[in-house]
Amino acid sequence: MRVLRGRAATISADRERTRTMLDRTGETDSPAVRVWTPHRQVAFGRREAAEAGYDRAVAAAHERGFDSVERSVGGRAVAYTGSTVAFAHAVPVADPRVGLDDRYDAAVARLRRALTSLGVDAAPGEPPDAFCPGSHSLQCRGKVVGIAQRVRTDVALVAGCVVVADRATFADVIDAVYGALGQSFDPESVGSVAAAGGPSDPDPVIDAVERELVGDEPTTVRRIENGET
């Protein structure tokens, strides 16, 4: 199991690190994990870029100090406030037609255990009109974790986000973005680790999520320095 830690100096360089991690898993059949706090940004789903209102949504994010990117996994737009934790688990696959639900179920179980270790009693599911709505989420006083998946012929990427703190900031930018796109969203549906009684510091969240995604696998660790491009 390869573990990648830290983030690069820019959004584009940081995203390239995850793409490289994914490609290497496909080439070597070695799984990889990355858990980190991305730069402040709104990550749009691919289909949103073609929707009416996309330019207005990008402008709304920019007005609130968020850059915009298009993410490779499915789902609707999510925000990274600077304390939001992202996770990416690259898994080699022999047949891309099988295993989708098993990978989702495993991710939900692992993220739930990670939150439990932080004192957050999260349950599967999400409230109505949540951000990035989907059937693979965790909630505790609002949606805390969203999970998506991208499958190639050789590798699957199970990825998502954990709202750690900055709940109001997260809800504000998503409300503006979804409003521009004509999507339903209730700001009160946003939860966070901190609001559920866990830490507001993302570092222990990163540690807990990484620990659960890695499990008992032996690891090799590479650290990205913040100044690296």
N, C-alpha and C positions, 0 to 999 in steps of 0.2 A: 504494500500500500504506500503510494507516494502522497505526502502531505505538503501543501504549499501554504505558506503563511505570509502575512503582511500584504501591502498593496504598492503598486507602482505610482510614479509621480503624477501621472495624468490619467484621465478617464480612459482614453483610447489605449494607452499602454497597459493599463490595468485589465481592460477587457481582453487584450491580446494574450495576457498571461493565462486567462481561463481557456481561451481557444487553443492555445498551445498545449495546455494540460489535457484537454479533451482529445486532441489529435494524437498525443503520445499514448494515451490509453488505447486508442484504436490501433496504433502501430505495435504496441508491446503486450497487449492483453493484461496490463497491470492497472488495477483500479487506483483512483486518486481522489483526494478530498481537499477542498479549500473552503475555509470559513473565515470571513473578514468583514470589515466595515468599508464598503465602497465610498467613493467620493459622493458629495451631495449631487443628486441627479434624480430625474424621473425616467424610468425605463419603460418604454412603450412596447406593447405586443406588436408583432409584425402586421397583423390585419388592421391595426389602428392607423398606421401610416397612410392607408388608402381610404380612410373614412372622411366624410365631410366633417369639418371642425378640427381636423388634425393641426392645421397651422395655428388656429386659435388656442388649442390645447398647449402647444409648444410655447406660444407667447405667454400664456397664463403661468406656465411653470417658470419661464424666464423672469417674469415680473416678480416672482417670489424667491428668486435667487437659485433656481434649480436648472442645471443643464439638462438636455434631453438626449436620450439614446434609444436605439431600437434593439430589443433583446432577442436572443435566438430561441428561447423556450417559449411555450405558449402562454396564453392568458392575457389579461388586461394590464393596464399600466400600474406600476408600483413606484413608491417613492423611497429614496434613501436619503435620510436627513443628515447623516454623519454619524449617528449612533445606531442606525438600523444595521442589523447583521445580515449578511448574505451567506448562503452556503451552496456549494456545488459538489456533487458526488458523481464522478465519471466511472461508469461500470461497463466493462467489455460485454458484448452480447454476441451469441452465436447465430441467433435468429431474431431479427427485429420484430417479427410478428407475435412473439410470445414474451410474457414476463412483465408487461406494462403494469398491470394491477398489482402484482407481487412487489414490484419496486416502489410503487406508491404506498402500499400498505406498510412496507418496511420503513420507509421514510417517516410516515406519520408516527409509527411506534417509537422510532429512535428520537425524533424531535420531542415527542411527549415525555419520554424518559429524561431527556436533557432538561426540559422545563420543570419536571418534578424535582430534579436534583437542585433546582434553584428556588424551590418553594412555591412554584406556580402550578396549580392544579388544573391544567388545561384538558379540554375534552375535544374529541373530533367534531368537526362541523363549524359553521359560521353563522352569524346573525344575518337577517335579510339586508340586502343592498350593501354588502361589504365590498371592500376593495378587491380587485382581481378575483371575482367570484369563482368558486370551484368546489368540487366535492372532496378535495384533499386539503383540509385546513384544520387549524387548531384554534380554539377560542377559550378565553377566560375573561369575563367582563368586556367582551368584544373580541374581534379577530386579532390574533397575535401572530400566527404563522400561516403563510400561504406557500403551497408547493406546486411546481409545474415540472414538466418533463419534455425532453427532446430526444428522439430516437433516430440514430443513423443506422446504416447497415452493420457497422462494427462496434458501436458504442452508444450507450444511453447516458444522458446528462439529467440527473435528478437535482433540481435546484429550487431555491426559494428564498424567502426573507423572514426575519423575526423582528417585529417592532419592539425595540427595547425601551426607549423613552421618546421624548419629543412627540408625544401622541397628538397634541394640538397642531403642531407644525405639519406632521404627516397628513392629518385629516384635512387641513386647510388647502394644501396644494392638490391633493387628490380630488377634493370637492370641486376646485376650479377646473382641473383637467377633465374630469368626468362630465362636468357641466358643459364644457365646450364640445365634448364628443357626443352629448345627448345620452349619457349612460346614467343609470340610477345609482345613487350613492347616498348613504346616510352617515354623516360624520360621527355620529354617536356609536356606529358599529365598530370603530377602531379601538382595539385594546392595546395593551403593551405589557411587557414583562414587569416594568416598574409599577404600573397601575394595579397589577394583579398580586403585588406583594413581593416581587423579586427585585434583583438589583437594577439600578439605573445605569450602571457602568457596563458597556458592552463587552469588556474583556472576560469576565466570568461566563458570560453567555457564549462567547466564542469558544472558550475552553470546554464548556459542557457539550455543546453541539459537536465540536470536533471529536471529542472523546466517544460520543455515541456513534457517530458515522464511521469512525475508524474501528471501533470494537476491539477485538483481540488480535487484529492483524499486526504483524511486524511492520514498522514504518521506516521510510527514509524521508527526511525533512529538508525542504529548501525554503529559505526566507528571502522574500523580496524586500529590499530596502526602499524606504519611502522616496528617496531621490532617484531611484532607478527608472529609466524610461525605456 
